[in-house]
Every structure is written in C-alpha cells, then in structure tokens.
Amino acid sequence: MQKLAVLAAAFALTTVLVARADDDKKKMDTPEKCLEAYKAAAVKSDGKGMMECFSAASRKKLVEHAADELKDIQATPDATKEAAEALGVKAEDLAKMTAEDYIAVKLSAMTKKDKETIEKTKFEVAKTDGDKAIATIDEGKKHKEKMVLVKKDGVWGIDLEETQKLDEGDEGGEDEGEEEGSGSK
C-alpha cells in the first residue's frame, strides 16, 4: 500500500513538472511574450527569470563568460570579498557559486540599480520575419535601442550575438525616425 502511495505521488509530481514545462514554453511562444517575461523578471530583479528569456545560445555564452569571470574572482579572498560587496551577497556564498548562479546574481544586481528606468522602458516588436524578430527598446532617450529575438523549438528568446551583429550594422548612427538605407523594415 505504501509503495502505491509513493508511486502515485511520483506520478503526480511528474505530471505537474511536465505541465509547468509546457506552460513555460507557452509563456514565450511569441516575441511579445518573451519581452513581457523579460521585463517582468527585470522589474523583480529576478536574474534567473531574465536568463530564461535569452536564447539557449546566448545563455550558453553568458555562462561561459561568467565562468571565466567567476574563476578570477574566486582566485583570491580579496577579489571575492570585493565582488560580493558589489553584488550584495556574502563572500562565502560567492566563493561557492556556480557560473549560472553568478550570472543570475549579477543580472539581479544590475536591475536593482535601474528599477525605475526598467519600469518605464517600453519594448515593442518592430519586425518579425520567420524565426527572427527585431524589437525596439525605448528608455525615453532620443535613440531607441534594438534587440533581436530568435525562435527555436517554438520558444522565443533574446539573442545577444544577433543583437550585436545588428548593432554593428547600425554603427554610423540611425537616429529615431530615420529610415534605414535598405528600404526594408
């Protein structure tokens, strides 16, 4: 009888986890929903939630970069203490952190400083072409920033590499309201 209860509980937990995974996938099934989730996580200074809004390739690169940075920080107690103070965490916690946890804490710390700006920021999908979308980010400045989102396996995510390529292509300065020379928007 006890084995049956354990199996029933395991089945129920598995069902809940599968349903939650499906809900998470639906949560970012459009570029707009991805941007909404990103902003909501940023407003709450939820670094892990923000990480979920990046494409798998971007998450991988962020974690790789964070691992190198964290290795340097954890190399000496002074560096660990200094970084911990800047991030608002305990040095002993930072000393044990994984790269995934470190980047989430770093994102959280960054958003805590700019909460008011984040709340006022407007994200808008300007163009969608198949599995790629370009969004504008309006922080109330003259020049709006752009961000690229990509869809993989039905889920949209912010792609930092594609955004960087777009930014490099925009160097030379496209001001607000000016059309790009290619004629395609």
Secondary structure, 3 states (H helix, E strand, C coil): CHHHHHHHHHHHHHHHHHHHHHHHHHHCCCHHHHHHHHHHHHHCCCHHHHHHCECHHHHHHHHHHHHHHHHHHHCCHHHHHHHHHHHCCCHHHHHHCCHHHHHHHHHHHHHHHCHHHHHHCEEEEEEEECCEEEEEEECCCCCCEEEEEEEECCEEEECHHHHHHHHHHHCCCCCCCCCCCCCCC
